[in-house]
Amino acid sequence: MSDAFELVTRSDWIVLGGAALLLGLLIVSFRSRSYVFCQYLKTMTGIALRPADVRRAFKAGGREGVREMFLDRIIREDLKGGPVAIPDR
């Protein structure tokens, strides 16, 4: 059984290196999700969030926690503009 896990040939090391590279990319991908989300949100809505706030909201409430924080920020931004004038018909 131990012969199956020996790293003897060059191809064994290449496969191990490829697996380590993919694991590294996966870790970087998961770590950068909140940063990319904040960039996207700023571009699409003009609302700036900090990645640390997004991570904290996700840890506390999952997707729903992030959604609630986002909706709260949208409502606050909307209220800054004051009441919207509704034209008479």
Secondary structure, DSSP 8 states (H G I E B T S, - for coil): -GGGG---SHHHHHHHHHHHHHHHHHHHHHHTHHHHHHHHHHHHH-----HHHHHHHHHHHHHHHHHHHHHHHHHHHHHHT--------
